[in-house]
Amino acid sequence: MFRSSIRSKMVMAVAAPIVVATVALLGTPQVALGASAGNPSAIPVVVSFTATRTTVPDAGGNIVLGAQLKYASSCRITVSPTLKGFSRSFSCSSDRVRQSITLRANKSPTQITYTFGLIVKNRAGSATATNVVVTEGIAPPPISFTTPTGNPTTLVFPDEGVFVADNPLIVTVHNDSSTTQVITSVAIGTVGDPSDFNLNRNNCGHITPHANCSLAVQFQPSGAGTRTGVVDILDSSWGNAGTTAPLKLQGVGVWATATVENANIRGNILTFPIQYGVGTPSPEQYVTLLNSGKVPLYIGVFGTTATVGPISVSGGESSDFSAAPDTCTSPTSIVSVGQSCTFEVAFDPSGAGTRTTSIVIDDNTLGTQTQLKVRGVGVYSTDTLAINGDTAEPSPISYIFNSSSVGTEIYATLRIRNTSRVTVVFSGVSSTGIDPTDFAVALTTPPTCAGPGDELAAGRSCNVQLSFDPLAQGARTATLHIGDNSPDGGEIVNVSGTGK
């Protein structure tokens, strides 16, 4: 039995190490190692294999020590056929040969082949076997991700309303290595639709071995359909230039959908069912705004609220209509899928005939607004005037008071009848002409009639007291104006009398 020793040396230079792996060779053929041939872990390569017996034919030939290494494509020891002088049987069983070599873990994006020489000695002298060759494949970076949906490479967001951002999703970043990873940059990359994703929080800096950090990413689609992006994490621990670990981002932008409901809506037109007198406000109509889509409906989020509010009127006779949010609260409201809110619409015609406008809701539906057309009909009121029971006539009419002493007031009763189908709304009285202060209209109470804001329903009548109080002798004349919502803006009574 002879003694032999094996010495090894590096014959190929490699990059400066950060993570070091050790290979221990104790020669035995066909030794299976602990690393799995299937799915290598993300820990940098640590190669170790052990043997207790090696047989080398003294006539030469090949002896192969095979092993399945992490990230390695091959590891082989070959005894050169030219190796002579060995006994027929070469055994190391009585003196186990031990030799170690340190291999650097793969830090580069390409595979690296390491070689070292093997010297075998026996009684006849020594010879050099062919080199031991270990070829490492590309080692993955030590950074991995855990996302809310379990996808380790892509953060998938639920469908989101266009232009709307909900709560961010939290991503856990793992350091799977035994070394501290120095994160120098975390940012949304330039691929895909980068403006649709926001990095809300980042606490990743130095990640100690097998520790975690986290990111918060928000999805705010700028359009409908699939939107993509990436978060790039630059890890400076993998060389001077660093290595980028990408996390893909994906979401779908969806326009919200809203419908409006009211018993008087047909073909997206809200019609006020009865005519209203010019200058006569209608009662409010309540319209239900239903979120009939797949994403939350946001009201008052796209810039119009600063000037006209989340629900406004636009176009046509817009001054004849008004809208108020009611439960579609201002300035911002979120209506969940399948839920609804209400808003109010009122009609106050400023002229006769058909009046139209559009109600505009500032929201995240297609075109960033929901529109409802509104229509109403305005009519002028008409009435007749009669004094002291005379035959009623349309305005203007004339009345002559009896003569009266200076400083003595006398009266006449003016009866006003609403002959239209709409309410007469009075706006006040005035006196003009040559002697306006000698004549007046005394507003009756109760009920009041002809005063500002007083109303006279269709077909109804009311009485107003006229007075004459001459301030001087002789003929006195004036014109009394009773303002209302008739086409000429009111009723006219020409009055005269004689002071004595």
FIBATOR-557671 format. One record per residue (C-alpha): y, z, x; residue number from 1. Coordinates in nm, 2 decimals. Each point is the difference from the previous one (the first is absolute). Layout:
REM residues N
@y=Y&z=Z&x=X&pos=NUM
...
REM end
This chain:
REM residues 500
@y=0.00&z=0.00&x=0.00&pos=1
@y=0.34&z=-0.09&x=0.15&pos=2
@y=0.34&z=0.12&x=-0.08&pos=3
@y=0.27&z=-0.23&x=-0.11&pos=4
@y=0.36&z=0.03&x=-0.09&pos=5
@y=0.22&z=-0.23&x=-0.20&pos=6
@y=0.37&z=-0.04&x=0.07&pos=7
@y=0.25&z=-0.19&x=-0.21&pos=8
@y=0.35&z=-0.13&x=0.05&pos=9
@y=0.26&z=-0.18&x=-0.21&pos=10
@y=0.04&z=-0.36&x=0.10&pos=11
@y=0.25&z=-0.11&x=-0.27&pos=12
@y=0.34&z=0.16&x=-0.05&pos=13
@y=0.10&z=0.11&x=-0.35&pos=14
@y=0.32&z=0.12&x=-0.17&pos=15
@y=0.13&z=0.35&x=0.05&pos=16
@y=-0.19&z=0.25&x=-0.23&pos=17
@y=0.11&z=0.21&x=-0.28&pos=18
@y=-0.33&z=0.09&x=-0.16&pos=19
@y=-0.30&z=0.03&x=0.24&pos=20
@y=-0.36&z=-0.05&x=-0.08&pos=21
@y=-0.30&z=0.09&x=0.23&pos=22
@y=-0.32&z=-0.19&x=0.06&pos=23
@y=-0.29&z=0.20&x=0.15&pos=24
@y=-0.29&z=-0.21&x=0.12&pos=25
@y=-0.34&z=0.17&x=0.05&pos=26
@y=-0.22&z=-0.31&x=0.04&pos=27
@y=-0.26&z=-0.07&x=-0.27&pos=28
@y=-0.07&z=-0.33&x=-0.16&pos=29
@y=0.06&z=-0.09&x=-0.36&pos=30
@y=0.19&z=0.33&x=-0.08&pos=31
@y=0.17&z=0.01&x=-0.34&pos=32
@y=0.33&z=0.18&x=0.00&pos=33
@y=0.17&z=0.22&x=-0.26&pos=34
@y=0.26&z=-0.26&x=-0.11&pos=35
@y=-0.07&z=-0.19&x=-0.31&pos=36
@y=-0.04&z=-0.38&x=0.01&pos=37
@y=0.13&z=-0.04&x=-0.35&pos=38
@y=0.35&z=0.12&x=-0.09&pos=39
@y=0.18&z=0.15&x=0.30&pos=40
@y=0.23&z=0.29&x=-0.06&pos=41
@y=0.37&z=-0.02&x=0.08&pos=42
@y=-0.03&z=0.25&x=0.29&pos=43
@y=0.05&z=-0.17&x=0.34&pos=44
@y=-0.32&z=-0.08&x=0.19&pos=45
@y=-0.19&z=0.28&x=0.16&pos=46
@y=-0.31&z=-0.13&x=0.16&pos=47
@y=-0.28&z=0.22&x=0.13&pos=48
@y=-0.37&z=-0.08&x=0.05&pos=49
@y=-0.27&z=0.20&x=0.18&pos=50
@y=-0.35&z=-0.09&x=0.13&pos=51
@y=-0.28&z=0.18&x=0.18&pos=52
@y=-0.21&z=-0.28&x=0.15&pos=53
@y=0.06&z=-0.35&x=0.14&pos=54
@y=-0.26&z=-0.24&x=0.14&pos=55
@y=0.11&z=-0.28&x=0.23&pos=56
@y=-0.26&z=-0.26&x=0.12&pos=57
@y=0.02&z=-0.04&x=0.37&pos=58
@y=-0.05&z=-0.38&x=-0.04&pos=59
@y=0.33&z=-0.02&x=-0.18&pos=60
@y=0.05&z=-0.10&x=-0.36&pos=61
@y=0.23&z=0.14&x=-0.26&pos=62
@y=0.03&z=0.35&x=-0.14&pos=63
@y=0.23&z=0.03&x=-0.30&pos=64
@y=0.15&z=0.33&x=-0.12&pos=65
@y=0.14&z=-0.09&x=-0.35&pos=66
@y=0.22&z=0.21&x=-0.22&pos=67
@y=0.21&z=-0.05&x=-0.31&pos=68
@y=0.35&z=0.12&x=0.10&pos=69
@y=0.30&z=0.06&x=-0.22&pos=70
@y=0.20&z=-0.32&x=0.00&pos=71
@y=-0.23&z=-0.14&x=0.28&pos=72
@y=-0.15&z=-0.34&x=-0.02&pos=73
@y=-0.24&z=0.06&x=0.30&pos=74
@y=-0.11&z=0.25&x=0.27&pos=75
@y=-0.26&z=-0.11&x=0.24&pos=76
@y=-0.15&z=0.09&x=0.34&pos=77
@y=-0.18&z=-0.28&x=0.17&pos=78
@y=-0.20&z=0.04&x=0.33&pos=79
@y=0.04&z=-0.32&x=0.20&pos=80
@y=-0.32&z=-0.21&x=0.05&pos=81
@y=0.09&z=0.00&x=0.37&pos=82
@y=-0.04&z=0.37&x=0.02&pos=83
@y=-0.30&z=0.05&x=0.25&pos=84
@y=-0.18&z=0.28&x=0.17&pos=85
@y=-0.08&z=0.22&x=-0.30&pos=86
@y=-0.34&z=0.14&x=-0.07&pos=87
@y=-0.18&z=-0.15&x=-0.29&pos=88
@y=0.09&z=0.30&x=-0.20&pos=89
@y=0.35&z=0.14&x=0.02&pos=90
@y=0.04&z=0.34&x=-0.16&pos=91
@y=0.28&z=0.26&x=-0.01&pos=92
@y=-0.19&z=0.25&x=-0.19&pos=93
@y=-0.01&z=0.25&x=0.28&pos=94
@y=0.36&z=-0.02&x=0.09&pos=95
@y=0.22&z=-0.10&x=-0.30&pos=96
@y=0.27&z=-0.23&x=0.12&pos=97
@y=0.34&z=0.08&x=-0.15&pos=98
@y=0.32&z=-0.19&x=0.04&pos=99
@y=0.31&z=0.00&x=-0.22&pos=100
@y=0.28&z=-0.26&x=-0.04&pos=101
@y=0.32&z=0.04&x=-0.20&pos=102
@y=0.10&z=-0.28&x=-0.23&pos=103
@y=0.34&z=-0.03&x=-0.16&pos=104
@y=0.01&z=-0.03&x=-0.37&pos=105
@y=0.12&z=-0.34&x=-0.12&pos=106
@y=0.38&z=0.01&x=-0.07&pos=107
@y=0.06&z=-0.38&x=-0.01&pos=108
@y=-0.03&z=-0.24&x=-0.29&pos=109
@y=-0.27&z=-0.20&x=0.19&pos=110
@y=-0.34&z=0.10&x=0.12&pos=111
@y=-0.04&z=0.12&x=0.36&pos=112
@y=-0.30&z=-0.04&x=0.23&pos=113
@y=-0.07&z=0.28&x=0.25&pos=114
@y=-0.23&z=-0.05&x=0.30&pos=115
@y=-0.13&z=0.23&x=0.27&pos=116
@y=-0.25&z=-0.05&x=0.29&pos=117
@y=-0.34&z=0.17&x=0.02&pos=118
@y=-0.17&z=0.07&x=0.33&pos=119
@y=-0.37&z=0.09&x=0.01&pos=120
@y=-0.17&z=0.14&x=0.31&pos=121
@y=-0.37&z=0.05&x=0.10&pos=122
@y=-0.20&z=0.03&x=0.32&pos=123
@y=0.06&z=-0.36&x=0.09&pos=124
@y=0.38&z=0.03&x=-0.02&pos=125
@y=0.25&z=-0.07&x=-0.27&pos=126
@y=0.11&z=-0.30&x=-0.20&pos=127
@y=0.27&z=-0.06&x=-0.26&pos=128
@y=-0.10&z=-0.07&x=-0.35&pos=129
@y=0.20&z=-0.21&x=-0.23&pos=130
@y=0.29&z=0.18&x=-0.15&pos=131
@y=-0.01&z=0.22&x=-0.30&pos=132
@y=0.21&z=-0.17&x=-0.27&pos=133
@y=0.15&z=0.17&x=-0.30&pos=134
@y=0.21&z=-0.22&x=-0.23&pos=135
@y=0.21&z=0.18&x=-0.26&pos=136
@y=0.12&z=-0.17&x=-0.31&pos=137
@y=0.34&z=0.05&x=-0.17&pos=138
@y=0.04&z=0.36&x=-0.08&pos=139
@y=0.19&z=0.06&x=-0.33&pos=140
@y=0.32&z=0.22&x=0.01&pos=141
@y=-0.05&z=0.36&x=-0.08&pos=142
@y=0.23&z=-0.01&x=-0.31&pos=143
@y=-0.15&z=-0.02&x=-0.34&pos=144
@y=0.13&z=0.05&x=-0.36&pos=145
@y=-0.09&z=0.17&x=-0.32&pos=146
@y=0.17&z=-0.15&x=-0.31&pos=147
@y=0.00&z=0.13&x=-0.36&pos=148
@y=-0.24&z=-0.28&x=-0.11&pos=149
@y=-0.23&z=0.05&x=0.30&pos=150
@y=0.07&z=-0.33&x=0.16&pos=151
@y=0.03&z=0.07&x=0.38&pos=152
@y=0.19&z=-0.32&x=0.08&pos=153
@y=0.22&z=-0.07&x=-0.31&pos=154
@y=0.22&z=0.22&x=-0.21&pos=155
@y=-0.03&z=-0.14&x=-0.35&pos=156
@y=0.27&z=0.10&x=-0.25&pos=157
@y=-0.04&z=0.01&x=-0.38&pos=158
@y=0.19&z=-0.27&x=-0.19&pos=159
@y=0.37&z=0.06&x=0.00&pos=160
@y=0.29&z=-0.12&x=-0.20&pos=161
@y=0.22&z=-0.25&x=0.18&pos=162
@y=0.30&z=0.16&x=0.17&pos=163
@y=-0.14&z=0.35&x=-0.07&pos=164
@y=-0.14&z=0.25&x=0.24&pos=165
@y=-0.22&z=0.29&x=-0.11&pos=166
@y=-0.13&z=0.29&x=0.21&pos=167
@y=-0.11&z=-0.10&x=0.35&pos=168
@y=-0.37&z=0.01&x=0.11&pos=169
@y=-0.11&z=0.23&x=0.28&pos=170
@y=-0.21&z=-0.14&x=0.29&pos=171
@y=-0.18&z=0.22&x=0.25&pos=172
@y=0.00&z=-0.12&x=0.36&pos=173
@y=-0.29&z=0.12&x=0.21&pos=174
@y=-0.03&z=0.04&x=0.38&pos=175
@y=-0.37&z=-0.07&x=0.05&pos=176
@y=0.01&z=0.04&x=0.37&pos=177
@y=-0.02&z=0.30&x=0.24&pos=178
@y=0.34&z=-0.07&x=0.14&pos=179
@y=0.35&z=0.05&x=-0.14&pos=180
@y=0.14&z=-0.32&x=-0.14&pos=181
@y=0.37&z=-0.06&x=0.04&pos=182
@y=0.15&z=-0.19&x=-0.30&pos=183
@y=0.33&z=-0.16&x=0.11&pos=184
@y=0.07&z=-0.20&x=-0.31&pos=185
@y=-0.10&z=-0.02&x=-0.37&pos=186
@y=0.17&z=-0.27&x=-0.20&pos=187
@y=-0.04&z=-0.26&x=-0.28&pos=188
@y=-0.10&z=-0.32&x=0.17&pos=189
@y=0.15&z=-0.35&x=-0.05&pos=190
@y=-0.30&z=-0.17&x=-0.16&pos=191
@y=-0.03&z=-0.07&x=-0.37&pos=192
@y=0.26&z=0.16&x=-0.22&pos=193
@y=0.14&z=0.28&x=0.22&pos=194
@y=0.30&z=0.07&x=-0.23&pos=195
@y=-0.24&z=0.11&x=-0.28&pos=196
@y=-0.13&z=0.30&x=0.19&pos=197
@y=0.19&z=0.31&x=0.12&pos=198
@y=-0.11&z=0.26&x=0.26&pos=199
@y=0.11&z=0.32&x=-0.17&pos=200
@y=-0.15&z=0.25&x=0.25&pos=201
@y=-0.15&z=0.00&x=0.34&pos=202
@y=-0.11&z=0.31&x=0.19&pos=203
@y=-0.21&z=-0.18&x=0.26&pos=204
@y=0.11&z=0.06&x=0.36&pos=205
@y=-0.25&z=0.16&x=0.24&pos=206
@y=-0.34&z=0.02&x=-0.17&pos=207
@y=-0.23&z=0.25&x=0.18&pos=208
@y=-0.37&z=-0.08&x=0.04&pos=209
@y=-0.18&z=-0.04&x=-0.34&pos=210
@y=0.32&z=0.11&x=-0.18&pos=211
@y=0.19&z=-0.18&x=-0.29&pos=212
@y=0.35&z=-0.09&x=-0.10&pos=213
@y=0.12&z=-0.17&x=-0.32&pos=214
@y=0.22&z=-0.28&x=-0.13&pos=215
@y=0.16&z=-0.05&x=-0.34&pos=216
@y=0.04&z=-0.36&x=-0.11&pos=217
@y=0.18&z=-0.12&x=-0.32&pos=218
@y=-0.05&z=-0.33&x=-0.18&pos=219
@y=0.31&z=-0.16&x=-0.16&pos=220
@y=-0.09&z=-0.37&x=-0.09&pos=221
@y=0.28&z=-0.25&x=0.01&pos=222
@y=-0.20&z=-0.25&x=-0.21&pos=223
@y=-0.31&z=-0.04&x=-0.21&pos=224
@y=-0.35&z=-0.07&x=0.14&pos=225
@y=-0.18&z=0.13&x=0.31&pos=226
@y=0.23&z=0.14&x=0.27&pos=227
@y=-0.12&z=0.08&x=0.35&pos=228
@y=0.13&z=0.17&x=0.31&pos=229
@y=-0.12&z=0.22&x=0.29&pos=230
@y=0.09&z=0.33&x=0.17&pos=231
@y=-0.02&z=-0.04&x=0.38&pos=232
@y=-0.08&z=0.31&x=0.20&pos=233
@y=0.07&z=-0.04&x=0.37&pos=234
@y=-0.22&z=0.22&x=0.21&pos=235
@y=0.14&z=0.02&x=0.36&pos=236
@y=-0.32&z=0.18&x=0.12&pos=237
@y=-0.18&z=-0.33&x=0.03&pos=238
@y=0.18&z=-0.14&x=0.30&pos=239
@y=0.36&z=-0.06&x=0.10&pos=240
@y=0.08&z=-0.25&x=-0.27&pos=241
@y=-0.18&z=0.20&x=-0.27&pos=242
@y=-0.24&z=-0.11&x=-0.27&pos=243
@y=0.09&z=-0.06&x=-0.36&pos=244
@y=-0.23&z=0.15&x=-0.27&pos=245
@y=0.08&z=-0.19&x=-0.32&pos=246
@y=-0.04&z=0.13&x=-0.36&pos=247
@y=0.01&z=-0.28&x=-0.25&pos=248
@y=0.21&z=0.05&x=-0.32&pos=249
@y=-0.07&z=-0.16&x=-0.33&pos=250
@y=0.13&z=0.03&x=-0.36&pos=251
@y=0.07&z=-0.21&x=-0.31&pos=252
@y=0.35&z=-0.03&x=-0.15&pos=253
@y=0.00&z=-0.02&x=-0.38&pos=254
@y=0.29&z=-0.06&x=-0.24&pos=255
@y=0.03&z=0.26&x=-0.27&pos=256
@y=-0.04&z=-0.11&x=-0.36&pos=257
@y=0.20&z=0.14&x=-0.29&pos=258
@y=0.02&z=-0.08&x=-0.37&pos=259
@y=0.26&z=0.10&x=-0.26&pos=260
@y=-0.09&z=0.11&x=-0.35&pos=261
@y=0.20&z=0.05&x=-0.31&pos=262
@y=-0.06&z=-0.09&x=-0.37&pos=263
@y=0.30&z=-0.25&x=0.02&pos=264
@y=-0.12&z=-0.18&x=0.32&pos=265
@y=-0.13&z=-0.35&x=-0.04&pos=266
@y=-0.05&z=-0.24&x=0.29&pos=267
@y=0.17&z=0.25&x=0.24&pos=268
@y=0.31&z=0.00&x=-0.23&pos=269
@y=0.12&z=0.33&x=-0.15&pos=270
@y=0.19&z=-0.09&x=-0.33&pos=271
@y=0.21&z=0.26&x=-0.18&pos=272
@y=-0.13&z=-0.04&x=-0.36&pos=273
@y=0.33&z=0.03&x=-0.19&pos=274
@y=0.35&z=-0.12&x=0.04&pos=275
@y=0.26&z=0.23&x=0.13&pos=276
@y=0.37&z=-0.01&x=-0.06&pos=277
@y=0.22&z=-0.10&x=0.29&pos=278
@y=0.09&z=0.31&x=0.19&pos=279
@y=-0.28&z=0.20&x=-0.18&pos=280
@y=-0.26&z=0.16&x=0.23&pos=281
@y=-0.36&z=-0.02&x=-0.10&pos=282
@y=-0.26&z=0.28&x=0.03&pos=283
@y=-0.20&z=-0.02&x=0.32&pos=284
@y=-0.32&z=-0.19&x=0.01&pos=285
@y=-0.27&z=0.16&x=0.23&pos=286
@y=-0.20&z=-0.24&x=0.22&pos=287
@y=-0.33&z=0.11&x=0.17&pos=288
@y=-0.05&z=-0.13&x=0.35&pos=289
@y=-0.37&z=0.00&x=0.08&pos=290
@y=-0.16&z=-0.03&x=0.35&pos=291
@y=-0.27&z=-0.25&x=-0.08&pos=292
@y=-0.08&z=-0.09&x=0.36&pos=293
@y=-0.21&z=0.14&x=0.29&pos=294
@y=0.26&z=0.18&x=0.20&pos=295
@y=0.27&z=0.26&x=-0.08&pos=296
@y=0.32&z=-0.14&x=-0.16&pos=297
@y=0.31&z=0.11&x=0.19&pos=298
@y=0.33&z=-0.01&x=-0.19&pos=299
@y=0.33&z=0.01&x=0.18&pos=300
@y=-0.11&z=-0.07&x=0.36&pos=301
@y=0.15&z=-0.34&x=0.10&pos=302
@y=0.38&z=0.06&x=0.04&pos=303
@y=0.15&z=-0.07&x=-0.35&pos=304
@y=0.01&z=0.37&x=-0.09&pos=305
@y=0.31&z=0.05&x=0.21&pos=306
@y=0.21&z=-0.22&x=-0.22&pos=307
@y=-0.15&z=-0.05&x=-0.34&pos=308
@y=-0.29&z=0.25&x=-0.02&pos=309
@y=-0.38&z=-0.06&x=-0.03&pos=310
@y=0.03&z=-0.15&x=-0.35&pos=311
@y=0.30&z=-0.23&x=-0.07&pos=312
@y=0.13&z=-0.29&x=-0.21&pos=313
@y=0.08&z=-0.34&x=0.14&pos=314
@y=0.13&z=-0.33&x=-0.13&pos=315
@y=0.11&z=-0.12&x=-0.34&pos=316
@y=0.19&z=0.25&x=-0.20&pos=317
@y=-0.10&z=0.29&x=0.23&pos=318
@y=0.29&z=0.22&x=-0.11&pos=319
@y=-0.14&z=0.00&x=-0.36&pos=320
@y=-0.32&z=0.18&x=0.12&pos=321
@y=-0.08&z=0.31&x=0.19&pos=322
@y=-0.32&z=0.14&x=0.16&pos=323
@y=-0.10&z=0.35&x=0.11&pos=324
@y=-0.31&z=0.11&x=0.19&pos=325
@y=-0.10&z=0.28&x=-0.23&pos=326
@y=-0.34&z=0.11&x=0.14&pos=327
@y=0.01&z=-0.29&x=0.26&pos=328
@y=0.21&z=0.25&x=0.20&pos=329
@y=0.28&z=-0.08&x=0.23&pos=330
@y=0.04&z=-0.08&x=0.28&pos=331
@y=-0.37&z=-0.03&x=0.09&pos=332
@y=-0.31&z=0.02&x=-0.21&pos=333
@y=-0.37&z=-0.07&x=0.07&pos=334
@y=-0.22&z=-0.10&x=-0.29&pos=335
@y=-0.38&z=0.03&x=0.08&pos=336
@y=-0.25&z=-0.26&x=-0.10&pos=337
@y=-0.05&z=0.00&x=-0.38&pos=338
@y=0.29&z=0.23&x=-0.06&pos=339
@y=0.34&z=-0.08&x=-0.15&pos=340
@y=0.36&z=0.11&x=-0.04&pos=341
@y=0.27&z=-0.08&x=-0.25&pos=342
@y=0.36&z=-0.13&x=0.01&pos=343
@y=0.27&z=-0.04&x=-0.26&pos=344
@y=0.19&z=-0.32&x=-0.11&pos=345
@y=0.30&z=0.01&x=-0.23&pos=346
@y=0.21&z=-0.28&x=-0.15&pos=347
@y=0.38&z=0.01&x=-0.06&pos=348
@y=0.12&z=-0.36&x=-0.08&pos=349
@y=0.35&z=-0.09&x=0.11&pos=350
@y=0.00&z=-0.32&x=-0.20&pos=351
@y=-0.18&z=-0.18&x=-0.29&pos=352
@y=-0.31&z=-0.21&x=0.03&pos=353
@y=-0.31&z=0.02&x=0.22&pos=354
@y=0.05&z=0.22&x=0.31&pos=355
@y=-0.25&z=-0.01&x=0.29&pos=356
@y=-0.06&z=0.16&x=0.34&pos=357
@y=-0.29&z=0.10&x=0.23&pos=358
@y=-0.12&z=0.35&x=0.09&pos=359
@y=-0.08&z=0.01&x=0.37&pos=360
@y=-0.23&z=0.27&x=0.14&pos=361
@y=0.01&z=0.05&x=0.37&pos=362
@y=-0.37&z=0.03&x=0.10&pos=363
@y=-0.27&z=-0.13&x=0.22&pos=364
@y=-0.13&z=-0.27&x=-0.23&pos=365
@y=0.01&z=-0.37&x=0.12&pos=366
@y=0.36&z=-0.08&x=0.08&pos=367
@y=0.07&z=0.38&x=0.01&pos=368
@y=0.11&z=0.02&x=-0.36&pos=369
@y=-0.14&z=0.00&x=-0.35&pos=370
@y=0.23&z=-0.17&x=-0.26&pos=371
@y=0.02&z=0.03&x=-0.37&pos=372
@y=0.22&z=-0.23&x=-0.21&pos=373
@y=0.20&z=0.17&x=-0.28&pos=374
@y=0.16&z=-0.15&x=-0.30&pos=375
@y=0.22&z=0.12&x=-0.29&pos=376
@y=0.23&z=-0.13&x=-0.26&pos=377
@y=0.36&z=0.12&x=-0.05&pos=378
@y=0.19&z=-0.05&x=-0.32&pos=379
@y=0.36&z=0.08&x=-0.10&pos=380
@y=0.06&z=0.24&x=-0.29&pos=381
@y=0.22&z=-0.10&x=-0.30&pos=382
@y=0.17&z=0.21&x=-0.26&pos=383
@y=0.25&z=-0.01&x=-0.29&pos=384
@y=0.31&z=0.21&x=-0.06&pos=385
@y=0.14&z=0.12&x=-0.33&pos=386
@y=0.30&z=0.23&x=-0.06&pos=387
@y=0.03&z=0.23&x=-0.30&pos=388
@y=-0.29&z=-0.18&x=-0.18&pos=389
@y=0.14&z=-0.35&x=0.03&pos=390
@y=-0.24&z=-0.29&x=0.04&pos=391
@y=-0.17&z=0.01&x=0.34&pos=392
@y=0.10&z=-0.27&x=0.24&pos=393
@y=-0.08&z=-0.09&x=0.36&pos=394
@y=0.24&z=0.10&x=0.27&pos=395
@y=0.30&z=-0.04&x=0.03&pos=396
@y=0.15&z=0.14&x=-0.32&pos=397
@y=0.35&z=0.11&x=-0.09&pos=398
@y=0.12&z=0.31&x=-0.19&pos=399
@y=0.35&z=0.10&x=-0.12&pos=400
@y=0.07&z=0.37&x=-0.04&pos=401
@y=0.23&z=0.13&x=-0.26&pos=402
@y=0.35&z=0.10&x=0.12&pos=403
@y=0.02&z=0.34&x=0.15&pos=404
@y=0.28&z=0.23&x=0.11&pos=405
@y=0.06&z=0.04&x=0.37&pos=406
@y=-0.23&z=0.27&x=0.13&pos=407
@y=-0.23&z=-0.01&x=-0.31&pos=408
@y=-0.36&z=-0.12&x=0.06&pos=409
@y=-0.19&z=-0.19&x=-0.26&pos=410
@y=-0.37&z=-0.11&x=0.01&pos=411
@y=-0.24&z=-0.28&x=-0.09&pos=412
@y=-0.38&z=-0.01&x=0.03&pos=413
@y=-0.16&z=-0.28&x=0.20&pos=414
@y=-0.37&z=-0.07&x=-0.08&pos=415
@y=-0.21&z=-0.17&x=0.27&pos=416
@y=-0.34&z=-0.15&x=-0.10&pos=417
@y=-0.25&z=-0.12&x=0.26&pos=418
@y=-0.12&z=-0.34&x=-0.13&pos=419
@y=-0.22&z=-0.09&x=0.30&pos=420
@y=-0.36&z=0.08&x=0.10&pos=421
@y=0.11&z=0.20&x=0.30&pos=422
@y=0.18&z=0.33&x=0.05&pos=423
@y=0.38&z=-0.01&x=0.03&pos=424
@y=0.11&z=0.19&x=0.30&pos=425
@y=0.37&z=0.10&x=0.00&pos=426
@y=0.20&z=0.02&x=0.31&pos=427
@y=0.32&z=0.17&x=-0.13&pos=428
@y=0.33&z=-0.08&x=-0.18&pos=429
@y=0.35&z=-0.10&x=0.11&pos=430
@y=0.33&z=-0.10&x=-0.15&pos=431
@y=0.23&z=-0.29&x=0.12&pos=432
@y=0.29&z=-0.20&x=-0.14&pos=433
@y=0.36&z=0.08&x=-0.07&pos=434
@y=-0.03&z=0.35&x=-0.12&pos=435
@y=-0.35&z=0.12&x=0.13&pos=436
@y=0.09&z=0.37&x=-0.01&pos=437
@y=0.07&z=-0.02&x=-0.38&pos=438
@y=-0.36&z=-0.08&x=-0.08&pos=439
@y=-0.34&z=0.16&x=0.10&pos=440
@y=-0.37&z=0.03&x=-0.07&pos=441
@y=-0.13&z=0.35&x=-0.07&pos=442
@y=-0.37&z=0.02&x=0.09&pos=443
@y=-0.19&z=0.16&x=-0.27&pos=444
@y=-0.24&z=0.29&x=0.08&pos=445
@y=-0.27&z=0.05&x=-0.10&pos=446
@y=-0.13&z=-0.26&x=0.03&pos=447
@y=0.23&z=-0.16&x=0.26&pos=448
@y=0.07&z=-0.37&x=-0.03&pos=449
@y=0.18&z=-0.24&x=0.23&pos=450
@y=0.02&z=0.25&x=0.29&pos=451
@y=-0.12&z=-0.09&x=0.35&pos=452
@y=-0.38&z=-0.01&x=-0.01&pos=453
@y=-0.03&z=0.05&x=-0.38&pos=454
@y=-0.27&z=-0.22&x=-0.16&pos=455
@y=-0.03&z=-0.15&x=-0.34&pos=456
@y=-0.36&z=-0.11&x=-0.09&pos=457
@y=-0.07&z=-0.34&x=-0.16&pos=458
@y=0.09&z=-0.01&x=-0.37&pos=459
@y=0.19&z=0.33&x=0.02&pos=460
@y=0.37&z=0.08&x=-0.07&pos=461
@y=0.25&z=0.26&x=0.12&pos=462
@y=0.36&z=0.09&x=-0.09&pos=463
@y=0.30&z=0.02&x=0.23&pos=464
@y=0.34&z=0.15&x=-0.09&pos=465
@y=0.31&z=-0.21&x=0.07&pos=466
@y=0.34&z=0.17&x=0.02&pos=467
@y=0.36&z=-0.11&x=-0.02&pos=468
@y=0.27&z=0.24&x=0.13&pos=469
@y=0.33&z=-0.19&x=0.03&pos=470
@y=0.22&z=0.10&x=0.29&pos=471
@y=0.30&z=-0.19&x=-0.13&pos=472
@y=0.13&z=-0.17&x=-0.32&pos=473
@y=-0.07&z=-0.36&x=-0.07&pos=474
@y=-0.30&z=-0.23&x=0.04&pos=475
@y=-0.27&z=0.13&x=0.24&pos=476
@y=-0.30&z=-0.21&x=0.12&pos=477
@y=-0.29&z=0.04&x=0.23&pos=478
@y=-0.36&z=-0.12&x=0.07&pos=479
@y=-0.29&z=0.25&x=0.00&pos=480
@y=-0.30&z=-0.09&x=0.23&pos=481
@y=-0.35&z=0.15&x=-0.07&pos=482
@y=-0.21&z=-0.10&x=0.30&pos=483
@y=-0.38&z=-0.07&x=-0.04&pos=484
@y=-0.27&z=-0.23&x=0.12&pos=485
@y=0.09&z=-0.29&x=-0.22&pos=486
@y=0.07&z=-0.35&x=0.15&pos=487
@y=0.38&z=0.06&x=0.00&pos=488
@y=-0.04&z=0.35&x=0.14&pos=489
@y=0.11&z=0.18&x=-0.32&pos=490
@y=0.17&z=0.00&x=-0.34&pos=491
@y=0.37&z=-0.06&x=-0.06&pos=492
@y=0.22&z=0.15&x=-0.28&pos=493
@y=0.36&z=-0.13&x=-0.02&pos=494
@y=0.20&z=0.28&x=-0.16&pos=495
@y=0.36&z=0.03&x=-0.12&pos=496
@y=0.22&z=0.24&x=-0.20&pos=497
@y=0.36&z=0.10&x=-0.06&pos=498
@y=0.17&z=0.31&x=0.12&pos=499
@y=0.28&z=0.15&x=-0.22&pos=500
REM end
